[in-house]
Every structure is written in C-alpha cells, then in structure tokens.
Amino acid sequence: MQTDAYSLILEAIDTGVYRPGDRLVESELAERFGVSRTPIREALQRLETQSLLTRDGRSLIVASLDHNQLAELYVVRSELESLAARLAARHATAEEVRVLRDMVEADRALLGDPGALSRANRRFHKQIHLASHNRFLVQQLDLVHRSMALLALTSLAAQGRDAAALAEHDAIVQAIEARDEARAGEMLRDHISKAFVTRLKLDSGAIGTVG
C-alpha cells in the first residue's frame, strides 16, 4: 500500500494536480485516493526525503526549485538526455524509431495546447530513454524528470516555443534514424539548452505565454 500511495501522490504532482507551494494534508489525500492514512503518511515521508516535499511549519508542501537548483537540474538533464540520444541512435530498433516518428507527427495536432503538449513531450523523451536500452540511464533520467514536476510552468507555454520544440524533436528523430550518434546527442543537448533559456525568460517575464 505504501508503494501505491507513493505512486498516486507522485503522479498527482507530476500531472499538476498538486503544484509547487500546494499543501498536502493526510486526511484529504486518504479520501482522494481511497487509502488509509498510514500509507499516505509513509508516502509523504518518502517524498520529503526525496526533496519533492518540504516543511512549512508543521505542514508539508510541494517543493519548488530556486534559480540555482533549476540550473543544476538542467545541467544534469542535458548530459543524461544527450547520452540517451546517442545510445538510442546506436541501439534503437526500427519499431522504436517508428514510434518516435509517429509521436512527432501526432504532436503537431497539439500545438497551442501547452498542457497536452507538455504531457506528449514527457512521453517523447521517455521513449528516447527506453530506446537507449540502458536500464541504469533510464533510472537516473526518471529521477531527473521526477524533479521536473516541481517546475510550475512548462517552457512549452512560451509564445512560439511549441513549434520550435517540435521541429527540434523532428531533427532528433532524424539523427537517431540515421544512426548518427554524435548528431543525435548534439541535437538533444541543444534542445534542452533552448528549453532552459526559454524557462529563464518565462520566469523573468521577458516573454509571454500562450493564451
């Protein structure tokens, strides 16, 4: 039950049901997820040790990332994602490449919908991770993407970023399909770098959002 409660709360954070700064209350969580308070309490303790929750007096709230933490997270993400792309170019099966290509094509219909595109973006990156065929790399990237849930706003909400990101996805898939490891890694690293710059501009108010 602890694992179930943990996964339920983690998914709720990841999908934006609970946002950075939101207070999590045992009784409310138990009622929402239909489990007793004991596994909820244990799950909250586990999330706190992973720095996904933080204390505000006696309350637990969803953590947020400051500027330095954000920069550190993107450095790690950039390197690990680049490695995943290089390995995917080496190891991906024809079917895995086809799935990536289909994802890019399907995601064109989501332009202008930052929430839906953000979810699709996570699926796309996860598919690259799996195509690397390296279980330890996948585990590390799962940890990184778990921390990404602490970002209040997706970079895809920035004006024009959605179309640019999709074009970058297309270029990444082309490199993987061509078995060009160096280019795949370079394109993925550049993609993450542009997302980081966009996020900084969003946080500073230098660019507007969609809608």
N, C-alpha and C positions, 0 to 999 in steps of 0.2 A: 504493500500500500504506500510505503514511503516513496518508492520509485514512481508510482502512478501519480501521487500528489505533486511530487517534484516536477515531473514532466508536464503536468497540466498547468502549473503555475508558470513554468519556463516558457511554454508555448503561448500563454496569455501575454507574457512580457514581449516575446518575440513578435507577436502579431499586433501589438499595440493596444491590446485590451487594457493593459496597465502601462502607463508611460512614466518616464523619469520624474520623480517627485511624488508620484501617487503613493498613498499609504495603504499597506496591506494588513488587513485585520483577520485574525484566525477564524473567528466565527463567520464572517462574511465569506471567506474563501471556502470554508467547510460546507456552507449552504450552497454556494455557487457550483461546487464540483461534486457535491453529494458524497463527501467522505468525512470521517470523524476528525476532530481537532488534533488528535495526537500525530497522525501522519502529516497533517498540514504544518504543525509546529516543527516537526523534524525536517520537513522540506524547506521551511523558511530559514532554519538554522544552516542548512546546507547551502542555500543560496546566499546567505550572508557571508559564509566563509569563502565563497567564490567571488565576493565583492559585487554581486549583482544587486544585493540589497544593502542598505546602510541604516544606521541608527539615527533617529531624530527624537532625542529624549528617550522615551520608552517605546516609541513606535518604530516599525520597520518601514522604510520607503524604498521604492525602486531607485537605484543609484543613477547618477548622471556622470558624464565624463567632462573634466575640465580641459582646457586647451592643450596642456602638456600630455595628459593621458590620451587625448584624441590623436595627437601627433605620434606618440609612441605606438598606438594601436595600428595606425596606418602604415608605419614603417614595417612592422611585423607582417601585416596583411599583404603588403606589396611584395615582399620577398617570398612568402609562402605561396601566394597565388601565382606568382611568376614561375616558381618551381613546379607547381601543379600543371600549368600550361605547357611547360617544356616536357614534362613526363607524359602528359596527355598526347602531345604530338608524337611521342615515341611509342606509346602503348595502347592508345585508344583503338577500339575495334571499329569496323566500318559502321556497325549499328550505333555505337556511341556517337560517332561523328554525325550520323544522320539525325539522331535525336537533338544534338546541338543545333544543327541547321534548321530543323523543324521549329525549335524553340525561338530562334531569331525571327523566322518568318511569322510565327503566331503572335509574337510580341508586338509586331507592327500595329496590330489592332488595338493595342493598349496605350498608344501614345496619347498624352493628355490626361491620363489617369495615373497620377503618381503612386497611389496606394497599390493598385493592381500591378503596375509595372515594377514596383519595389519587390513584391512577392515573386513575380516572374524572374526578376533579377537574381534573387536568392536561389531559385531553382536552377537557373542557368549556371551560376558559379558552383553550386553543389554538383552539377553534372560534370563539370570540368574536374572537380576534386576527385570524383569517383573514377573518371577516365584516366586519372594518373596511375591507378592501380597500385597505390601505396597506402596501406591502411594507417600507418603512423602519421603520414602527412594529412590524411583525411581527419584523423582525430584532432590534430593540432589546429586545423582550419575550422573545425567545429567549435573549438574553444574561442577562436578569434571571432567567428560570426555570432557566437552567443553574446559576446561583449558589444557587438554592433547593435544589438537590440536596445542598448542604453542610449542610443542617439535619438533625439526627439524628432528629428526631421530628416527624411531621405534626401540625398543630393539630387535625386531624380525629380524633386519638386521644383527645382530651379528652372526658370524660363529657358527653354531650348536645350536643357541638358538631356532630356529623354531621347530625343532624336540622335544627338551626338553619341550618347552611350550605346544606343542600338547599333549605330554604324561601327562603333568600336568592337562590339560583340561580333558583328559580321566579319570584321578583319581578323579577330582572334580565331574564329572558327575556320576561316580560310587558311590561316597559318597551320592550325592543327591538322586540317585535312591534307595540306601539302607536306606534312611531316617535317616542317621547318621548325625545329625545336627552339633555336635562338630567336627567331622572329616571334613565335608564339609567346615566349617568355617576355620579350621586349614589349609586345603589344599589350599584354596583360598588365605589366608593371606601369606602362604609360596610362592605361585605362584607370587604374587605381589612383595614380597621381592626379589625374584630372578630376576624379571624384572628390579627392581630398581638397584640392584648390576650390572647387565649387562649394564644398561644405563650409570652408572658411569664409567665403564670400556671403553665403547664406547667413551664417552666424553673425556676421558684421553688418548685415543689412545692405551690402553693396549690390546685390541683385535681388530681383523679385521672385515670387513663386507662381506656379501655375494656378489659375483660378482666381 
